[in-house]
Each structure stands twice: as structure tokens, then as C-alpha cells.
Amino acid sequence: MASGFIERFSVSVFVVAVLLICNNAVNADVNDDNQFSSPWCYKCDGGRCKKTEISPQNSAPLSLEVCQLFCGEVGALWPRPTGHLSLGNFVVQLNPDDIEFHAAISTPSSVLLEKNIEILKKNIKNLVSTGTKTGGSGVLIHLGPRISSDNVKLTLQTNESYVLQISEIADGRLNASIDAETFFGARHALETLSQLIIYNDLRSEIQIMRDAYIADGPVYPYRGILLDTSRNFVDKETILRTIRGMAMNKLNTFHWHITDSHSFPYKSRTFPQLTKYGAYTSKQVYSHDDVKEIVEYGLLNGVRVLPEFDAPAHVGEGWQWVGDNALICFNAQPWENYCVEPPCGQLNPASERVYKILKGIYDDMVADFHPDIFHMGGDEVNIKCWNTSDHLKDWMKSKGWGLSEADYFKAWEYFQSKAEEEFTSANGGDQVPVILWTSGLTTEANIGLLKPEKHIIQIWTTKDDPTIARLIKNNFKVIFSNFDALYLDCGFSAWVGKGNNWCSPYKGWQDVYDNSPIAILQSQGFGREKKDLILGGEATLWSEQADTSVIDSRLWPRAAALGERLWAEPESSWIHAEHRILRHRERMVNNGIHADSLQPQWCMQNQGYCNF
């Protein structure tokens, strides 16, 4: 993870600052209330920051934040770097108002990086409390001219690695150079740099680490969060905040499950009737401008926004006007006979009108999202629902098929092939990989209906499901969202009846952290030679029982645990990450993300005393 990173992208950061030498004595009366804001300080002992009282023998005390910068294998960094790492033990005072940016030429990458530096400055100022000293020196960030490629589109092949080096140069300056092949790697480096800047509450100063060398890059190319905005509407500001949280954790794919049978909040320009009939209210709609802002903010934060249009099941509201037998068993009762949750609804593979509407939706989504991959859902098709349609049954008979389950899977394959043709047409003839959920199409009997060269399978079943081995054996690329670790809506009350919801219990951050894709692969009987079939993973938040008011706390910091797992695939378990995730949760809160609390604050200040 080293020299190969530093090919095409160069950023330099110069810091002029007053040096604070942490390990030498300072001339100060330790009992002077004006010198230190607390009687307590910390020292690094066995990889943990131990709380101790300030005394004449410890006259250069470390705050907890400073101690955590240096203490332990990877300090306070999240996610942990994957390559060479060397951290010093000095900090310097920093004035965020004096951060400047200069680029030799203006390029899409330099423009995006300049905006990221403004985000960095804002986040640094969020560290400030009343009485913070405003001294210290500034940062000059210089974007070098060595860019031979300036592609700012994230794909599964994009190099997101970087090298960050901070060192002291002449005249008391610090040089922090960032080398990366792409904007995405450089943006990740700035995120890491931000974690080397802390607020020292003992000295009421913003400070930055003086010496560091970090070579870093992700293990998996797909690191995602799914957010469902159909069951309950989620406002734009919360989506933007979710993307910012993803950037802080180097997650790179916002999987937007934007429609379902419950509502159709996505504003189609081709068929606005879908939203008119399908939105909960006229205010609970994602307009073209909303989507544009979300996609652009995603790019700024190194996150692709991946739309999902789930079909042929999971459709209903919004389709009532279409006609031509397009919609089958919508809101059929008793619902449990025809779908997994109310309201039911499935598209009719025999209706030509269906494909015309799909083409319009795909036209809109291609124009809005410019996808390098596309999610077509494709799960939980109910044969009993289709069997209620005389129109579909007559069509199947006209093709010489029967009405057995196997024949209905032929109809499903027909639908899937036609839908993919319509998407490719909408995409200007360019084929992109299509993601589908594990489903009836991934059974032993039907897996031959799919093609590993064009279908990526997202696994939502348990980690011990034999479907995983079947997919790997047949060379399908996979994304792990196994519900026994990565469904973040689990562990709440049932919403159709009483008791707990279907996937209980609650999945704690520890379960998320220890959900290793490579370990799952090995448990299924495969070696590391099949690792390239694992694209990564995704935490999912289905919104039957979540809306704008709770999204932050349902996602964070549990999704942060996924960030480290997919970025670094650490060999160690959650217990070795506990102190860092507590600190990282504080970072997220400081930046306006309402992450759930994991422990009493006392545990963060007294490391090692809250474990069995």
C-alpha cells in the first residue's frame, strides 16, 4: 500500500505553528487555574489512555484527545489505515481561519477539493468551545499540477488509495503532502487529516499532529448504506447529513431505495402521474432539483448515489392510473397471502404498458444519477399474486407455458430481460452491471436464469445460507447485507401485530464490526482465491419504523463499524476498536450527526474499565 499510490495527484499542506512538546516539562504552576482547565490529564499505558491527576511530576499534561492521537496501534484514526502507518508524538497549535488553498490549474478535482477544504475548516471550527485560544498558524494547501487524468466518476474500478505525510520543514512550518491517483483518494486523505486535528481542552487550543506517515486504501470497492425512503419519507436534509456521515467513515455508496409499494416520492419528469398518485403528500416528494443536490453532494463527499427501482414486486402506490393490467393484486386482502407486508402489488410481465413506464422511469434515473451500476431489486416475488391475474395466465398459455411455479419463473425471467433491455436503451445503449437481491432467482433450480458477467447479487439472508456458496461457485460477484448483522431496523416492536419485528434482536455495533465478508467466505468452504468476488457490503435501514426524526441514531455509529470492517477488514475483533469508536462517535456529534451513545462518557475517560 505504498509507492504505487503516488502517481497522479499531489496536494501539499504547509503549517506554520507554535510547537507543543508533549513529553518535556513546561514552566507552569500546575495549580494555576489559568494554565489548565482541569486537574486531570492522561498518559498512554499499554495502548490505553490512563487518567491521572496533574502534578509537578507531570507538568506537560496531555488531554484525552491528544493522548488518543498517539496512543495505541493506530491512534484515534477511523477507519484504521491498511498500509504503512507511522505517527509521531508532537502537536502544534492551528488557526483554522488561516487555512488557504491554491491550485496550479482549475480542474473538476481541484474544485471539489477546494470545497472539501471548506468543509474541513468548518468542521475544525465545530471543535471550538468558549474561551478557545485563537492563536497558532495557518495551513496553505497546494494542489500540484501533476494530474494526468481528472475523472471524477466513482466506479467499482476507481483507485481510492492515498498517502498522507506530515513533517516539519524550515521556519517552523509543517508540510502535509497528500498523494493520490484520483479525487476520491485525495478526499479520503483530507478526511484522515481532519482526524489528526483536535481540540485540546486542557490548553483551550486547536492542535494538529506534527509528524505522520499514512499509506492507506480500501480492501473492498463497494462500501454502502441503504436508506429506504418509501415506507416513511425522509427529508432531504437528513439524506445530506447521512452522506456526510458516510464520508467521515469512508463509505462510498448511498443506496437509495427510493420507491416501493407504499409510496412513490421520486418525481418522474416523464410520468409525473406516478408521484401525483403515489406520494404521501405533495410536500413529501423528491424533485429533480432535490435529486441533483443530493447527487452533487454525494460526489463532493466521495459517495456514489445509487438508485434502486425494485421490480416486479414491491410496486403499488403511484401505478393506479396506468391501466392495461399493469398492476396485479394491489392492496389485495388478506395481504399475507400475496406479499410480505401491506400493501401488496406486483407488475404484470405480460403488459406492454409496464415496459413503456419502466423505460420512462429509467430515462429519468439515468439523467438524474448517471449510474455506473444500477439496482433493480427483484426480490420477494409472490407467485400467488401473479396467479390472480387472468391476463397474465392467458399470456403464459399463449406462449405455450403452463401455470406451474417453474412457468411463473419463466415469466419472471422474461420480465427481467425486458427490463434490462429498457434500461440499456435508456442508458444510450451502454450496459452496466445490474444488482439484484437474493431471491427465487438465486435458488439451485433457477440460478441458471442469471448471468455472472452482468448480474451482481446482494445477499440479505443469513451468513450461513447455502445460497452464498452457490453464488460463489457460479462466479457471481456479491455484496453482503446479511440481515443477521447488517439490518439496522431489527430489534424493535412488530408493526403488523404485537411482539418484536421479524428480524429481531437488535444488531449492535459489535455484530456489525465482526461481520467479516472474508470470514463468511471461508465459512462457506472457499479460500482467499475467491475474495475478488466479494465487492463489499452494505448496512440497510428499512423504514417501516424509521423516519426523519430517528435516521441518525439508527444508522450511527453502527454504520461506522461497517466503515472500518469494509475499509480495512481487520483481523482483530470489536474489542480492540472500542476506544476509537467512542472517540469517533464524538467527532460525528461535533459535526452535527446525531449518533447514538454507546456507553457512559465515563467509559471513554476511563479506558479499560467498562469491559467484562
N, C-alpha and C positions, 0 to 999 in steps of 0.2 A: 504493500500500500504506500509506496514512497515516490521514487523519482518519476515514475510514469504519469503521475498526476500533473506535473508542472509543464505542460506542453503549450497551452494556447492562451491562457488567461492570467493576467498579473494585476494584483491590487496591492498597493503599499500603504501602510498606515504609519504616520510619524507622530510620536507623543513627546511633548516637552513637558516635564513634570518634576515635582519635588519628590525625591526618593525617600520612602519609609523603609528602614531596615528592620525587619521584624525580629531578628534574633539578637540584636545588640541593645544595650541599655540606652535609655533616653534620659536626659536631665529633666526630671519632673518629679514633683511631690505626688506620690500615689494616692495621697489622701485629699488632694486638691480637687474639689468638685468641678472646677472649671476645666480640668485636664481630661478627666474620663467621666463618661456619663453613667457608668455602672461600677459597682465594686467587683463584678465578676468578669473573668476572661477565660480563654480556652487554650489548651495545648494539645498537640497531636500525640496520641499514645496508642500504639498498636492499630493504627488505621482509623481511630475514632477520636473525635474532639472531646476532650475531657474538661469539664467545668472546674474552675479553681478560683480562689479569691486573689485579687490583685494585691501584691505585696512588694516590698523593696527588692526582694529576690527575683521578682518578675515585673520589672519596671518598663518593659516594652510589651505590654499585653496585646493579645490577639482577640479580636471579636470572633464570634462564632462564624460569621460569614467569611472572614479572612482565613480562619483556621481551615474551614471546609474547602477553600480554594486549593490548598496544598496537601491536605491530609487524605490518605487512602490511595488506592491504586490509580484512580482516575480523577481525584479531587472531587469537585461538585458537578462535573460535566454530565449532561443528559441529552441524548443517549450517549453511552460510553463510546469513545472512538475505537476504531477497528484496526488501526495501523500503529505505527511508531508514536509513542507519547512520552514527552519529557516536560515536566512542569517545574518551574523554579520555586523560590520561597521568598520573593520580594514583591511588594506592591508599590504603586505610585499614585499620587492624587490626580484626579481627572476632572476637568471642567467641560461638561457636555456642550456648553454654549460655544466652545471654540473648535468644535468638530467641523472640518471643511472637506469638500470633495472636489477633485479635479480629474478630468478625463482628457486624454490627448485628442480624441475624436468622439463625436456623439454617435452612438450605436444603440440599437434596441437593448442590448445588455447593459450598457453604461447608464441608460435612462432608468432601467429597472433597478440597478444597483444604487443609483442616487436616491431613488425613492425608498429603498430599503435602509439606507443610511439615515434618512429622516425618521423612519420607524425606530431605528436603533437609538437615535438621540431622544426621541420621545419616551422610549422605554427606560432609558437611563434616568431621565428626569422623574419617572414614576418611582424610582428608588428613594427620592429625596424626601426627608421629613423636615419639620420645622426646626430651624437652627442649624441646618447643614451649612458647612463652610463652603463658600463659593470659589475658593482659590484653586490652585492647580493649573495645569496647562491643557492645551487642546490637542486635537488629532487632525492631521492632514491625511486624507485618504486619496490616493492617487491611482487611477485606473490606467495601466500601461497600454501601449499601442500594439501588443503582440497578439491580437485576435485574428486568426485565420478563418474562423467560422463563427458566425454570430446567430446560430439557430436558437431561438428561444421557445421552441415547441418541445414539450416533455413527451418522450416515448418510452417504451419498455427497454430501448437500447441506449437511452441517454446516460452519459457518464456524469454522475453526481458527486464524484470524489473531489477532494481538495487537500491542500497543505497550508497550514497556518503556522507562521513562525514569528515570534515576538522576541526582540533582542534590543539591548541598549547600544546606541551609537554615540557619536560625538555630541558635545554641548548639552548633555543631559537628556537627549532625545531617545525615544523608543521607536524602533521600526517594526511594524507588524505587517508582514507581507503575506498575501493570500494568492496562491497559485491554483488554478483550476482550468479544466478544459472547457467548461460551459458555465453559463449564468447560474444554473442550478447548483453546481458545486460551489461557486463563489458565494451564493446566497446562504448556503449551509455554513460556510466558513464564517460569515458575518454573524450568524446565529450562535455559533460556538464562541466567537469573540465576545458577544454580549454576555455570555455566561462567565467570562473572566473579568467582568466589571461588577463590583459590589458596592453596597453602602456599608461603611464601617461605622456602626452605631457607637462604638467607644470614642471615636475621634470626630464623629459627625462629618465624615468626608466620603465622597465618591472616590473609589480607588480601582485601579486596573492592575492585573498581573504583569510583572515586568519581563519575565523570561518564560517562554513556552515554545515547544515544537510539537505539532499535532498533524499527523498524516491520517486521513480518515476517508471512509467511503462506505456505502451501504452493502449489506450482504444480499438483500433482496430488492428487486426493482419496483415491486408493487407493494405499497405500504398505505393502507387505506382506512377510512371511516365511512360507513354507510349511514346516511340520515334519511329517514322516511318522513316526507312532508305531505303525505296524503291522508293517513289516518287522522292526524291532527296537523293543522297548519303551523309552520314555524316561520317567524318573521325574518326578513332579510338581514337585519342587524345581528340576529343570533347566528345565522348562517355565516356571515362575515367573521364573527367572533370565533366560530368553530374553525374556520380556515386559518385564522391567526394562531389558534391553539395547535393546529396541525403543524404549522410552520415551526413553532417552538419545539416540536418533538420530531422534526424531520420526517413527518408523514407526508406523502406526496399525492394521494388520490382521494378526492372528495366524491364519493359515490352517491349520487343524488337520486334516491328512489322518489321521483317527483310526482308520480301518479299511481293510483291503484283503484280498486272498485269503489272506495269510499268517497273520493273526490278527485277532481281534475283541475288543479290550480295552475298548471302550466298554460300560459296564454299562447295558443297556436294562432299564428297570423293567417295560415291557410284555411283553417276551420275554427274560427272563434266561437262557434256554437259549442264546442267541446267544453270550453271554460264557462260559457254562459249557462249551460245546463249542469255542469259538473262542479263548479267551485262552491264552497260552503257559503260564502258571501261575496259580493262584488269587491270587497276590500281584501279578501284572502286569495289573492292572485299574484303570480309571478309574471310581471310584464316583460316585454323584450328588453327594456332598459334595466330592469332588476337583474335579469339573467346576464346581461352584458357586464354589469358592475360586478357581479359575483364571479364570473369567469375571469375578468381582468384582475380582480383582487386575488384570485387563485394563482394566476401566473406570477403576480408580484411576489407572492409568498411561496413560490416553487411548488404549487399544488395544481394538478390537473382536475378539472371539474368534469366528472364522467356521468352523463345522464343514463338512467335506466328507463326504458319503456317496457314494462313487464306485460307479456302476452304469450299465449292466447288466454290464459286465465288472468285473474286479478284486474279485470276491467268491469265497468258498470256505469257509475255516475258519469254523466257527460256524453254518453253514447245513445241516450234515449231517442234522439231526433234522427239518427242515421237511417233507419229503415232497412229494407232488403234483407230482413232476417239476420242482420249483422250481429246482434246481441242475443245470447241464449241464456236462459234461466236467471235473468237479472232479478235480484231480491226474491228468489224462489224460497218457499217455505214448505216444510221445515228446513231451514238453511243447512243444518248439519248433514243432510242427505246429499247436498250438492256443492259444498265448499268447506273450507276450514274455518271461516269466520264470516259473519254477515257484513255487508251484503254480498251475495253471490253474483257471478257474472263471468261469462267467457265469450270470446269471439268465435264466430262461425267460419271454419275453414272453407266452406262452400260458397260464401258470399263474396262476389267480386267487389262489392262496395267496401268491404273490410280492407282490401288491399289498396283501394284508392285513398281511403282515410289514412291508412298507415303511411303511404307514400307522402302525403301532406305533412304528417307529424314528423317523419324522418327528414323531409326537406327543411322544416323549421329547426329541428335539433342539430342538423349538420351546420346550418347557417349560424346558430347560436353558440355551439360548443366546439366545432371543428375537431371532432374526436379522432384520436389515433387508435382507440379501441371503443367498442360500443356494447352496452349491456342490454340484452333482450329478455332477461328474466327467465321465463319458460318453466316455472315450477308450479306444482300443485294443480295441474290439470285434472279435472274430475270427469271421468267417463260418464257417470250418471247424469251429469249436467248436459253433456252433449247428446245423450240418448233421449232427452226430452224433445229434441228438435226433429220434426218430420222432414223439414227442408234439408237438413244435414244427412239424415238417413237415406232419403231418396237420392241425394247426390252420390253418396257412397255406393249405393246399389247400381247407379248408372255407370260407375267406374268398374263394375264387376267385383266389388268387395262385398264381404258380408258385414255383420254388425257385432262381431266378436271384439274383445279387448284389443287383440292384435290388429284388427282392421281400424279401430279408432287411433291406434298409434301410427298407422299409415296416413290417416288424415292429419295427425299432428305433424308428422314429417313433411307432408305437403305444405302445411301452413308455414313451418319453419323455413323451408326452402324458398317459398314465395316471399316471405317477409324479408329474408336476406337479400333476395333479388331487388326488392323495392328499396332497401337501404343502400345497396351498392349503386343503384340508379340515382338515388338522392345524393350520394357522395361523389357524383361525377364519374362513376364507373370504377372508382378505386375501392378495392376490397380492403377491409380492416378486420382484425380478429374480433370475433363475437364471443361475449361472455354469456354463459348460461349457468343457472343453478343446477345442482344435483337434483334429479327428478326421475320420473318414469323413463326418460330417455337414456339414463345412465345405468339402467339395470343390465344384467347379463343378457337378457333377451333382446334389448333394444340399443345397446351401446353402438352397434354397427351402423345405426342411423346417423351418427355424428362423425365428424372428421377431425382428427387431432391437428391437422395442419391449419384449420380455420376456427375451431371451437376451443375456447378456454373454459374450464369448469370451475365454478366457485362452490366449494364444499360447505354446506351448512349442517350436515349431520355430524354425529359424534366422531371423535378421533379414532375410535376402533371400528368404524363402519367398513365392511369389506369393499364398499364402493371405491374407497380410496385406492386400495390395491388394484382394483380393476382398471381404474383410470390410469394409474402409473404404468401398469402392464401394457396398456394400449397407447402409451406415449402421449397422453393428454397433458398439457400444461394446466396447473391447478393453482387456485387461490384458497387459502384456508380461512373459513369463518365458522368453524365447528361450534355449534351452539353450547356445548358443554364448557366452553371457556370464553367465547367471544361474542355472545349475545348479551348486550348490556341492558336489555329490557327485562331480563329474568329476575325473579325473586320478589315480585310484587303481588298484590291480590289479583284474583281472577276478575275478569271483566265480563265474562259470559257465565254467570253463576257465582258460586262462592268458593272459598279456599284460595289457593295460590295459583298463579298463572302457569301455563303448561310447561315452561322450561325452567321453573324454579329448581334449585335455590339461586340466590344472588351470586353473581360471579365477581369475586373480589379481585383487586389489582394483582394479588399474588397468583391467582389462577390464570389471569391474562399473561402475566410475565413468564410463567413456567410453561406456557403453551408453545413449545418449540416445534416449528414445522419439520426440521430435520429429525427430531426425536420421533415425531409421528411417522415420518417416512420409514425410519429404521424399525419402529414397532410393527409396521406393516410388512416387514421382511425384505426391505430394499437397502442397498448401500448408498454411499455418497455419490456413486456414479450416476444416480438418478436425480441428484439435487437440482440440476438445471431445469427440471420440470416444475419445480416449485417457484412460482413467480413472487409469492409472498403471502400476505394475509390481510384481513380486514375485520375490524370490530364493527358490529352492527347495532344500530339503535332504531328498532321498530317503534312506531309512535302511537300504538293504541292507548298507552297510558303515559305519554310524554308530549309536552308542547313547549312553546317558547319559554315558559316560566321555569322549566327544570332541565333543559337540554344540557347546560354547562355541567351541572352536578352529576348527571347520569353519565356523561362522557369522560369527565376529567376528575381525578388524574388516572382513571383506569386505562384510558386510551394512550396515556403517556407510557404506561408499562408496555403496551404493544409497540410503541415507537422504538423503545430500546430493543425489544425482542427482534423486531424485523430489521432494524438498522445494523445491529451488532451480533445477533444470535449468540448471546453469551453462554459459556459453558456452566457458569455458576447460577444458582437459584436466586429467588427474590430476596432471600435474607441478606445477601451481600449488596443489594441495591436499596435497602430500606432507607438509610440515612440520606441518600442522594434524592430519592423521590420525594421525601419530605421537604427538602430544600427546593426542589424543582416545583413542587406544588406552590410554594410561597412565591416563586417567580411568576407563575401563571396568575395568581391572585393579584400580584402587583401590577400586572398588565391588563387587568380588567376582566379576567376569565374567572368565573365563579366556581372554581374547582372544589370538590367535596373535601372535607377534612378527613384525614386518615387516622390521626392519633391526637391526644392532647399535646399542646405545644411544649409541655414539659419534656416529652419524649425526645423532641428534636434538640432541646437544650441539654439533655442528659442522655447522650447516646449510649446504647447498650443496656439500658435498664428497663426496657419495655418488651423484652422478648422472653419466651419460655426457654 
